[in-house]
Structures are given as C-alpha cells and as structure tokens.
Amino acid sequence: MRADHPAQTDRLQRCALEKLTGLATHLSKVVHILYNGRIKVDLVFRVRDVRETHRALGETGLSFLTPPQQPPWGGWRCFAQDPDGYLIEIEQP
C-alpha cells in the first residue's frame, strides 16, 4: 500500500507499530530459552531505519536502554526492554 498523504503515512506507521508491539508481546510469552538457570529471551527486530523507528516508538512511550548507535561492523541498532524485562534489539542491517 502506498501512502501519498501525510495523514495516510501516519496511519500506516501507527498500524505497523501496533503490529510490531503486538508481535513483541506475543513472542515474549512464547519464546523461552533457558540460560544460567533462568529464563532469557532476546527479541531482535529488523527494520529499514532504526533512527526513525526509535523516534516513532519513543513517541508512543517506549523507554529505550540505548539510543540508536552504529557499531564498528556497520548497520544501526538500539535496545529496549519489554514490561517483563526481556531484551529487545531493533536493528538495521
């Protein structure tokens, strides 16, 4: 679907963020890995633009552990934590 109008773009971004948030919540309840005697889950989401995703999710109230950063090997990434304490990485290859 193409967004030719700013309001339509906003609506599409909100819809995508709602789906991403819903998926993160679902996965954090389903995917469990045993690590050092406790449950550990790391969720990694690939996005086209980490800085834009960070800005948009920040506007929804999501608190990030790090700002977008560019590691020496390339790409961009930032980290957040879901309400249950699971680590969420948002990365741009």
C-alpha positions in Angstrom: 0.0 0.0 0.0 1.3 3.4 -1.0 0.9 6.5 1.3 0.6 9.7 -0.7 -0.8 11.9 2.1 0.9 12.7 5.4 -2.2 11.5 7.4 -2.2 8.2 5.5 1.5 7.8 6.2 0.9 8.5 9.9 -1.9 5.9 9.9 0.3 3.3 8.2 3.1 3.9 10.7 0.8 3.6 13.7 -0.6 0.4 12.3 2.9 -1.0 11.7 4.0 0.0 15.3 0.9 -1.6 16.8 1.6 -4.9 14.9 5.3 -4.7 16.0 4.3 -4.1 19.6 1.7 -6.9 19.5 4.2 -9.3 17.9 6.8 -8.5 20.6 4.3 -9.1 23.4 3.3 -12.4 21.8 6.9 -13.6 21.2 8.0 -12.7 24.7 5.3 -15.0 26.1 6.0 -17.9 23.6 9.8 -18.0 23.0 11.7 -19.0 26.2 15.3 -20.1 26.3 16.9 -21.5 29.5 20.1 -19.5 30.3 22.0 -20.0 33.6 19.1 -21.4 35.4 16.7 -18.6 34.5 14.5 -17.8 31.5 16.1 -15.5 29.0 14.6 -14.1 25.8 16.2 -11.8 23.4 13.9 -10.4 20.6 15.5 -8.9 17.5 13.5 -6.9 15.0 15.0 -5.8 11.7 13.8 -2.5 10.4 14.6 -0.3 7.5 15.5 2.8 9.6 16.5 2.3 13.3 16.6 6.1 14.0 13.1 6.6 12.6 11.8 3.5 14.5 13.4 4.7 17.7 11.8 8.1 17.3 8.3 6.7 16.5 8.3 4.1 19.3 9.7 6.7 21.7 6.7 8.9 20.9 4.4 6.0 22.0 6.1 6.0 25.4 8.5 3.1 24.9 11.6 3.6 27.1 14.9 2.7 25.5 18.0 1.3 27.1 20.3 2.9 24.5 19.9 5.5 21.7 20.4 4.4 18.1 24.1 3.6 17.7 26.3 2.5 14.8 28.7 -0.4 15.8 32.1 -0.7 14.0 30.8 -3.6 11.9 28.1 -1.5 10.4 24.3 -1.1 10.5 22.4 0.6 13.3 20.9 -0.7 16.5 19.2 0.3 19.7 17.9 -1.7 22.7 14.8 -1.6 24.8 13.2 -3.8 27.4 9.6 -5.1 27.5 7.5 -4.9 30.7 8.6 -8.4 31.7 12.3 -7.4 31.4 13.1 -9.2 28.2 15.7 -7.5 26.0 14.5 -6.1 22.6 17.0 -5.2 19.9 15.9 -3.2 17.0 18.5 -3.4 14.2 19.1 -2.0 10.7 21.5 -4.2 8.7 
